[in-house]
């Protein structure tokens, strides 16, 4: 369901064109079919080009639409983006992302509105920047870059089934036609069809017990009110109100011209049919009863037609991401990537970034293993990525619980205890270097099985 649509000026895109010749390795002869043109699928394709493979993407959406609201990429994602087009992709993304170098992050107590602490923004490292911006706008930059370097992308092709043999793997489309390659990467999101094939059973999502209301809108009504225009007339801002089992995050971006907020709260709704609905402002205001009036003021400036009620689903950690490995049936030529393998809670701020890391790892391992050992490459991918992803997933729960179960007496004596975690083991990780360093040994180990 569309959350919000915007559009990058086409003339600006043409001015930002870069060389279509990336730093690539020799051709491997490996054809990689990728289902899904989200950030994870696009990154896998771009990295496959860099590593000498031939990727082909199939996406069910008939055309590229600039949809969504805010998305975060940590410095570990920025390190990946920086290696594309000699840093040009980073520059494109920076122009559309929030700049908190001077503002930081104000953390407020939910009822009084007092600023408990201003969390300073770390000094910017140009080689591993972090980004917070409009999902659709940043996605378009990555999509266009993939096109520029020669990734074959087919839109409007809905995959209905997957197949594999000892020597190949492929997909079946709605019209019965097929596409075949050496490997299929299922990067088809939380509702992944590839997941069922890999696991051998349907893994149904559960309610996490939480939901988020979310919205992205222009600053027009905010600027018209003296009580709210302060957030829009002084550049980019980031404020968070923390309360019992609820937190409200509000940002202004692009110099204060755009506004975005997310409200995470308890919710036990049935998710059998859907977990995304049009939101109602009255429901948001009900959650914020007794809160700092500034929060309700911000919500009141939000057009209801851009409000989304998003139920946060949960999945137990999957036992396998790769067919034919462990308890999974198959021949070892189909794997899961990103949300299809490991959905994240928003409080981790790492879901999209971990999908990018997946894509980098797969591409490198395919080159290291070679066309004759696809099975070894994919098994190594699971071995190298699994424990890290599981550990990062857990941070979504720990951050949420830290805020939702805040000990305010402790915060009074130690305000830093409520800050948004920025852990070096997550942000400082270089997935390309790590995979290059350990890949050959892991491939050799799993290929003996």
N, C-alpha and C positions, 0 to 999 in steps of 0.2 A: 504494500500500500504506500503511495507517495507520502512522504513526510513533509517535504517542502522542496520546491524547485527553484533553482536560480540558474544563471547562465554566465559563463565567462565570455567576454567580448571576443568574437572570432578574429578581429583584427589584431588583438593582443596575442592570441595564440599563434598567428602566422608570424608575428615579429619574434616570437620566442623559439622558432624552429631551430633545431640543432642538427649536427651531423648525424646521418643515419648509419654511421659505421662505428659501432662500439668496439672496445678492446676485447676481441674474441679469441678463443682457443681454436685449434684445428678441428675440422668437422669430424664428428663421431659416427654419423650414420644412424643415430638414434632418433626415431620419430616419437614425439611425446604428445599425446592427446590430453588436453586439459578441459575439464567441464567446469565452466564458471569463469566469468571475467570480472570478479571482484578483485580487491587488492592482492589477495593471496594467489589467485590464478594468474593475474597479470605479472606479478613478481616472479612466479615460477617460470613463466614464458620468457620474460626478459633475461632471467638468469640462465635459462636454457640456451638462448642465443649467445650469451657471453661464454658459455661452456662448450659451444660447438654443436649443440643438438638442433633438431628441427621441431619447434613447438607449433601446435595448432589448437586454438581455443574455440570452443562451442559454447554459446551463451543463449539462454532462452529468451531474454528480453529482445524485442525486435529493433530497438534503437537505443543509443546512449542517452540517458536522461540524467540531469544534474539534480539528484534527489538526496534527501537526508538532512541531518543537522550536524552537530559537532562530533568530531572524531579526534582521538589523540594518538600520536606516534611518539614513542620514547626515543632517546638518543641511540638505542640499539637499532632502531629502524632508520634513523637519520644517517647512521654509518653505512647502511645499505644504499639508501638514496644517493649519498654523496659520491658513490663509485659509478653512478650512471652519468654519462655525458659530461665527464670532467667537472662535476659539481653544478651543472646547469639546471638539473631537475630540482636540486635543493633551492636554488635561487627562485625558480618558478613557484615552488611551494611556500617559501618564506614570504613572498609578496602577498599571499592570501591567508596567512596564519596570524594568530594572535601574538603580539609582542609584549611580554610582561617583564622585560628587562629592568624597567624602572618601577613598575607597579607592584609586582609580586602577587601573592595570594593572601587576601584578607580572610581570616577565619573568625566567624562571629558566633556568639552564644545565641541560641535559637530564640529565647524569649526577650531578653533585654536588647539584643542587637549589638552589644558591645563587641569591639574587635579584640579577641583574645590574643591573637598574634598575627603579625604580618610575616608570612613565609617568603623569604627572599628567593628570587629566581637565580639559579646558579649561573656563573659566567658562561657565555655562549662559546661552545667549541664548534668552529665551522665544519670540522670533519665528522661530527656526530651530533647534529642539531636535533632538538625535539620540535614537534609541530602539533598545534591544536587549530583546527580550521573546519570549514564546511566539508563534510564527507564527499558530497557530489563534486565540488570544485577540485579538491585534491585528487579524487578518483579520475577526473577527466585528464589531469596532467599526466598521470601514470598511463592511462589508456592511450592517449595520443603519442606518448613516447614509445610505447610498445608498437604502435603502428609505424612510427618513424623508422624503427630499426628492423622492420620486416616481419614482425609477428603476424601470422595469418589468423584473423579473428572473424568468426562467422556468427552474426547475430540472428536472433529469431530461430534458433535450432534447439528445440527442447529434447533432451535426452530422456528416453523412456526405459532403457535397459542397458546393461553392461555385459560384456562377454570376454573370455580369455581362454587361451590354449597354452601349451608349453612354449609356443614360439611367438605369440602375438596377443594383443588385447585391443578391444574396441568398444564402440557404443552403438546403440540402435536409436534412431530418431522416431518422432511421432508418425512420419509417413512410411516407416518401415525400412528406409535406407540406412546404411551403415557407414561408419568410418573406422579404420583400423590402423594401428601403429604398434610400436614396441612396448608401450606402457600407457596406462590411463591414470591420470591424477584426478580424483574426485574432489574438486574445490567448490562444491555445490551447496555450501552453507549448512545452517542448522537443520534444515529439512532434507538433508542429503539422501539420495537414492543409492549412491555408491556405498554408504555405510551399511545398509542392509545386506548388500552382496558380500562385502568384506567380512562382516561379523557372522553371516549365516542366519541371522534372525533380526527382527525389527526392534530397534532400541528406541522406545518412545520417551519423549521428554517429560519431565515432571515440573510442577511449579516449584520455584525456588522459595516461595513464600513472600516474594517481593515484586514490585512493579515500579516503573518509572513513568511519570508524566514528562514529556519533553516538547520543546518548541523552539523555533528559530524565526525571527521577525525583524522588520526594520525599526529604526529608533524613532519614527515619526511621533507616536503618542508619548513615548518616554520623554522626548525633548519638549513636548508641550506642557509638561507638568514640572514645576520648580522642584518638587521633591524627588523626582527620578532623573531629571536631565543631567544631574551631577555624574551619573554613570556613563554618559554618552558624549559629554563635551570636553573630556580631557584625555582622549585616546582610548587604548585598550585597557580593560579591567577584568579582574577575576575575584569574585567574592563567594564565600560558602557559609551557610548557616547550619550548624550541627545541633541536632536534638534527639530525643528518645525515639529510636527506631525510624528516624527520618533524617535525610539531609537534602539541602537545597543548594544547588550550584548555579551561579549566574555569571555570564561573561558578556562583555561587549568586545566586538572585533572590528577590524578594518577601520581603525581610528575612531571607533564608537558608532559607526553607521549601522552595524548589525548587532542584534541582541540574541542571546541563546541561554536557555536554562533547562536544567533537569532536576526533577524532584523524585528521590528514591524513598519508597515507603512500604510498609507491610501490605500484603495483598494475597488472598488465598483463592483468587478467581479460577474457574475451570478453564483449562487451556486445551481441551480436547479438540476443538475446531480451529481456534486461532489464538494468537497471543498478542495481536496488534489491533487496536480499535481507535476510532476517533475519540479524543478526550473531551471532557466537559469541565469548564472552568469552575463550576460549582463544586465538583468533586475535589479539585485541587485546593480550593479555598477551605473546604472542610478539613483536609489534612493539615492545613496551616493555621487552624484555630488556636489562638493563644500565642502565636508566634510574633516576632518583630513585625510591626506594621509595614516596614519597608518591603518585606517579602510579598505581602498581599498586594501592595501597590504595584510591584513589578508584574505580578501575575495579571492584575487588572488591565494592564496595557497590552496584553497578549491577544491577538485575534484568535478566536476560538477555532477557526478553520485550519490553523496550522498546528493545533494541539493534538498530540498522540498519546494514547494510553498503552504502554508497552509492558507486557507481562514478562518478567525475567524467568526464562526456563533454565532448568538444571539437568545435567546428565551425569550419571556416575562415570568415572574414568573408564574409557573403552579399553578392553583387554588387548585389542589389536587395531592397528591402522593399515595393515598390509595383508592382502589376500595370501592364503597359503602359508601363513606364519602362525606359530602357536596353535591355538584352537580354530583359527580361521580357515574356511575352505578356499580352494582355488589354486592358482598356479604361480602366484607371486608377481603378477604384472599389474595389479591395480592397488592404488594406495589412496589414503585420505589426507587432506591438507586443510589447515585452518579450522574454521567452525565445524566443518564436517567431522573432524576428528576430536576437537577440543574447544567447545564453546566456553567463553569467558564471561564473568560478571563485569559490568562497566567499571566498578570500583577498582579493578586491577589496572585499568588504562593500558592494557597490553594485548588485548585480543587480536587486533589487526597486526600489531608488530610481530607477534608470535607466528602469524600466518606468513609474514614476509620471511622470517627466519626459516620456516619450513621450506619455502620455495628455493631459497639459496642453498640449503643443505641438499635437497633432492638433486638439483642441477649438478652440483660438484660431485656427489657420489655416483651419479650416472656416468660422468666422465672418468672418474677413477676406476670404476668397476668395468666399464666398457660394454659394448652391445651384447657380448656373449655372456654377461653376468648381471642381467637386469634384476633377477631375484636377489642377488647379493646386495645390490645397491639399495633396493627398497627395504630389505631387512636392516641394513646398516642405518638407513634413515630413521626407522623406528627406534633402534637402539640408541642412537645419538641424541635424538630429540625428546624421547618420551619422559625421562625423569625431569629434565629442565622444564618442559611445558607443564607437567603436573605440579611442580613446585611453584611456578609463576601463577598458575590457576588459583592456587590456594591464597595468594595475596589479595584476590578480590574479596574473599570472605573475611580475611583478617582486617583489611582496611575498613570494610563496611562495619564490622563488629566494633572496631576501635571507636568509630564515630557514633554508632547507634547505641552503644553501651558506655558512653563517656562518664568517667568519674570526674565530676567538675571540681571536687576538692583537690584531686591530683593535678588537674590542669591549672588550677590557681597557683599551685606551688611550682609547677613545671609546664608552662605553656607549650613548649616544644613537643610535648607528648601527644599533641593532637594534630601535628603537622602531617601533611600528605607524604607518605614514605617515598623516598628516592634512594633505592638500594643499588649499590654499585654492582652487585653480582647480576642484577638484571640489566641496568643501563650500560655497564661497561663491557658487556659481552659482545664479542666480534664473531658472529656465526660463520662468516666466510673463513676467517683464520682458523677457528676451532675445527671446522669440518675438514679443511685442507690438512691440518695437523694430525687428526686422529682417523680420518676416513679410511685410508688404506688398511690399517690394522683391524678396524672394526669389520670392514668388508671381508677380510681374510678369515676372521673369526666366525662370522655368521654363515659364510659360504661352505664351511665344513659341516654344518648342521644338515 
